[in-house]
Amino acid sequence: MQSLHLILGDQLSPNISSLQDCDASKDVVMLAEVVSEATYVKHHKQKLVLVFSAMRHFADELRDSGYTVHYTTLADDDNTGSLRGEVERVAKELDTKRIVVTKPSEYRVLKDIDGWEEVLNVEVDMREDTRWLCSIDEFDEWAKGRKSLRMEHFYREMRRKTGWLMEGLKPAGGKWNYDAQNRKSLPKSIRIPERKRFEPDSVTQEVIGLVEDRFADHFGDLDSFGWAVTRTDALQVLDDFVENYLTRYGDFQDALKRGNPFLFHSTLSAYINIGLLSPKEACERVLDAYNQGNAPLAAVEGFVRQILGWREFMRGVYWAKMPEYEKSNFFSADGHLPDLYWTADTELVCMQQALESTREHAYAHHIQRLMVTGNFALLAGISPSEIEEWYLAVYIDAYEWVELPNTHGMALFADGGVLSTKPYAASGSYINRMSDYCSTCKFNPRSRTGEDACPFNYLYWNFMIGNEDLLRSNPRMGLTYSNMDRISQDERSEIVQQADEFLSSIGVS
């Protein structure tokens, strides 16, 4: 019987499990651009271009490999607009009753596919996604019986499993984690290599026109689009990172610099998350550089930790905790997302830099996301659902499996400590220490209150005051509350008043 092998937009890997027994002589591979996937949140225009263009290039590569491919473009007259509708239409057209698909990465898509057998009257062969380094079953077994889930504990188990950066039973260099060495601020004299970007080819140019026409009201610019849209080009980005950025990646992971959103970061997450690169090959390429003496241990360990530890951990938590996870709201935050997240119209240089980069490139690095835009949302009491929708919409590498736990658990502490031991809350002093932003900002990172006070300062202390009943007993918050005890009642009142006035002025409350 002929089978229809469905490839989703983030499964653009030639070794994807849904293709493993595809008989090129009779079976059909299906890919479909559908408006429902483009608009369930208003995805950044660059993300839409990346996904649709990469899908078209991948379909051409499959054809060149001998597969029969049924490809639906967004502009096709008979496009039903939904994934289910397209599968139903193509299955009827081919007179097939068997759909083969790799398990989707997002819960909402899985819920839809779970109903296909009954609704569409077809057999659905759903297979595990074997591109991951830790299966869902493995993660569940590791998490069983644990009251809290800590990435560091999981990461060590994964190091033992893979043997990466291990010397027998011990970690290379004697330490599991070199994060403490990866928090340097950026020297003024340092030269940052020019980022490798790609001129859009004819396929990508056609997609850019399509996106500009169909999704004109979506966030983001397209003039600067230069992302890789093929596996060949994504491999070039990986090579470029290893050769030109890896040696300083560790030192300056947390650094922030005005006018330079990429710094020494890899920018590989977009390609790994869509399937153009595998997490295994990315790590092994970096490990090879270390084994050949071309990269320091702290940098390599930091990179491996982000993929083998953080990435796999986030995915495991997502599937272990959904769908209840997204409903938690530890601080009962209900503030509205202010317009400045879309416009970048703010006098806070740190926020402006992160938001302008997001609009221009669909990218901001992890410290901009966690300690600038995420920290602001936490301190301002923005509703988790509103800021989470924003993160999912605006970043080129954002998929719910990674966006939700990262924002909900890490940035907002909305899960009450499932992922982290305390909120990632910080005042303006952290941003001043790690960046050159404050030197050109009208606000003073050393002032708690007053006309020139950095809003991060009074928002930080307002957050601590307002959530004292929830946080004072946290053993990791002892120093913070000892410091707060030295703030007079008059100044506390001034802090609360200035925070309320500021939040009201930007439309949060």
Buried (B, 14 or more C-beta within 10 A) or exposed (E): EEBBBBBBBBBBBEEBBBBEEBEEEEBBBBBBBBBBBBBBBBBBBBBBBBBBBBBBBBBBBBEEEEBBBBBBBBEEEEBBBBBBBBBBBBBEEBEBBBBBBBBBBBBEBBEBBEEBBEEBEBBBBBBEBBBBBBBBEBBEEBBEEEEEBBBEBBBBBBBEEBEBBEEEEEBBEEBBBBBEBBBBBBEEEEEBEEBBBBEBEEBBBBBBEBBEEBBEEBBBBBEEBEBBBBBEBBBBBBEBBBEBBBBBBBBBBBBBBBEBBBBBBBBBBBBBBBBBBBBBEBBBBBBEBBEEEBBBBBBBBBBBBBBBBBBBBBBBBBBBBBEEBBEBBBBEBBBBBBEBBBEBEBEBBBBBBBBBBBBBBBBBBBBBBBBBBBBBBBBBBBBBBBBBBBBBBBBBBBBBBBBBBBBBBBBBBBBEBBBBEEBBBBBBBBBBBBBBBBEEBEBBBBBBBEEEBBBBBBBBBBBBBBBEEBBBEBEEBEEBBEEBEEBEEEBBEBBBEBBBEBBEEBEBB
